[in-house]
Amino acid sequence: MAATNLEVWQKGLVVKIDSAAPTIRKITLRQSMPVKAEPGSHIDLILKSGKQQLRRSYSVVSQSPDFVEITIGVLKTRNSRGGSIAMHELKVGDVLDITQPIQNFPLRYSAENYILLAGGIGITALVEMGEALKRARANYRFVYVVKSRNLAIFANDLATTHGDNFQLFVDDEANELSVEHLVSSAGQGTELYMCGPIRLMDDVRREWKKHDLDITNLRYETFGAGGWFEPEPFKVHIVDRGLEVIVGENESMLDALESAGLEVMADCRKGECGLCELRVVNSKGKIEHRDVFYSEEQKHEGRKIACCVSRMVSSDDSPEISVIFG
Amino acid sequence: MAATNLGSTTTTKITNFPLNAWYVAAWDYELTRNPIARTICEKPLALYRTESGKPVALADACWHRLAPLSMGKTIGADGIQCPYHGIVYNSAGRCVSMPAQETLNPSATVPSFPAVQRYRYIWVWLGDPALADPDLIPNMSQMDDPNWTGDGKTIHADCNYQLIVDNLMDLTHEEFVHGSSIGQAELSEAEFVTTHTENSVTVTRWMKNINPPPFWKKNLRDVYPDYEGKVDRWQIIHFYAPSTICIDVGVAKAGTGAPDGDRSQGVNGYVMNTITPESERTSHYFWSFQRNYRLESQAITTQLREGVTRVFGEDEVMLRAQQEAIDANPNYEFYNLNIDAGGMWVRRILEKALKAEGRSTATFSTPGNK
């Protein structure tokens, strides 16, 4: 599990774009300083969206045998922080600033057995892990959950590669995954690696706890994308600065506060570190906590919010939140 | 017509090290519940044992602020606690406890490297963990076979590991470096045979009907106290990639059939050497002298260990001086002699191993290195 999490920037030349599905592109980049991507690794890249520079993370789906070309998968979604739209506008010949592959989601080889659980575009983080487990002749199951069949862009390849170890669940074909059933098949020697929507991962975490399984055997990566609800605009009152900021549907609360000129302390920007925490005074609507920093109890109390990923939602009214900036 | 230069790099002066290999990180006795720090292949490691005795090798830097975990203490069944802010990792390098928060950051891990105890050593694998098959550990069975006994030490050598491998692959240097113990002129006079496979090299040398040098005279007398005559002496050097060298050595009463396989009238030792790169210019050199006679005698074990310590001390001085001379003369090349055949096959094997990893033989910033 040799993690290489040093950030080394290089150029990535777009050499191939595949429209795998109407909303999904496979983009192949030629690295200027090629490095091998270990299973579970990702690259960060810088996108230009209007005047803004966006930094986004994408898992490495596959790599050429000489390590020079890496392929990533990008889902175009409203429910994101704006990066996927810019990514879908890329053309062959474009050059991006990208990092060499970074490893924050390492696969360990000595577990008794494994479950790989991919939800939607989260599959991109797990394809290489599946290959590695197959090569290692490990005891594993590969579970792939999608909303509808046309989004299951990797399903045919995975079925061919993994045979009986592979299972596809398609929500709109009344073939839904039972998370409870899945987790109850895990034992103390099982490691579960997952990447997918926060809702799916929350369900798994809850079941994992319920079954009293070792929490360190539950491995996941979030990138802070995807919530339970469609994002909507909301208003933020910064009580101790007398400021009001509107957060648009395509930006994060952190982005909006920074655009308004506030210097916010933040680091991971994916809901893991807790540095961007703000204290909540009151709110209209519901806080949708999209982070993995707070416990369920803390999220339920709602006294604090990780503004890099979490948002306000409301079914009827226009949502608002009042916070103390400190 | 000039000969074609094929650009062989087998005379690289400071050789890079393959990472997809098992290297000895420590003696078995060195690993306890108290973590130790050791740098292997330029990676600082924290080494300790779990409560059940399993060896653990973690990167020696906490995920949070890189404080050395080796300064911390073991905790629970298999964990280690950072001495600075108390973050706890398990033996897989996964954070199990974080200060002042109710959850664990999912990216909080430190690299954990495969570690295996075998032949009285702790072996670690720093390359691709998917390839870390313990069956690839070179055979050093004389280390803990009940028919053998012996002991050794660790030399912290101030030179590139390849220079030590060179030293052990060509023992003609014994005449000049170890003249008072094991050296003798017959070493250079006797013919030797070199054979090789994909990942091993063997150099065999027999010196028949010679006077034993002091070291071997003493050893033979430990079994045959009255023997005064000549001996047949052998040195069979077994190299196993990337840097283990087991040397079958011994003498038998001359003419009693040892060269044909009957060693019953002699004494047999195995010099077990395994060299672990620490940095490009320093190495951990683990050795032991094993023997298959007079197993009951602790005195002989200690005499041999101390005797070989003195002999290897002479190598240590030469190797340091050689490394310094290499660095002081960046514009001069290595040249090869016929006696270097064994060492040259080793270089070919290492070159291929490095190439397979996509790494060059000499990536180091050595001035004048090819």
Interface residues (C-beta under 8 A of the other chain):
Chain A: M1 A2 A3 N5 K36 E38 F67 N104 F105 P106 R108 Y109 S110 A132 R135 A136 I215 T216 R219 Y220 E221 T222 C268 E272 C273 G274 V292 F293 Y294 S295 E297 Q298
Chain B: N90 A92 G93 R94 C95 V96 Q101 E102 T103 L104 N105 P106 S107 T109 V110 P111 S112 F113 P114 L126 G127 D128 P129 A130 A132 G358
